[in-house]
């Protein structure tokens, strides 16, 4: 789990907008599927 966070942090540092949008989409998708 720690490695995944580290990878995401590295990606975010390299390119802020794309990883953030991807994470946001993933989180919202997970939430929507979880509610159903």
Number of C-alpha atoms within 10 A of each C-alpha: 6 7 8 9 10 11 12 15 14 13 15 14 11 11 11 12 11 12 17 14 11 11 12 12 12 12 12 12 11 11 11 10 9 8 6 5
